[in-house]
Amino acid sequence: MQATDISIIYVASFAILLIGYLTAISSKDVIRLLISLELMFGAVFMSLIPLFSAISNPPAAFGIAILTIFTSSGELLVLIYAIITLDRQKKNIYTSSVTIGGDR
């Protein structure tokens, strides 16, 4: 991979990460928060792509990719479970109904 290709990947990754942060800050419901967290995780994983091109051992790069995919899918399942639990407890998915530290 050339330096220009790597810089394009990093700029795109930073732009996606910034969009994810801005969406997370302004989200009014848990679904938008979930989408923004997925954008942030995707941006972080996208920034790992140039590292795979530097690894000379393809099985090691494949192992790292599989570990990354399982980590991402695991956190997605936890977030979906959190949304289902929130919906069952509060009967809505708005972030305004979530209290800090159990305060009412």
Buried (B, 14 or more C-beta within 10 A) or exposed (E): EEEEEBEEBBEBBEEBBEBBBEBBEEBEBBEBBBBBBBBBBBBBBBBBBBEBEEEEEEEEBEEBBEEBEEEBEEEBEEBEEEBEEBEEEBEEBEEEEEEEEEEE
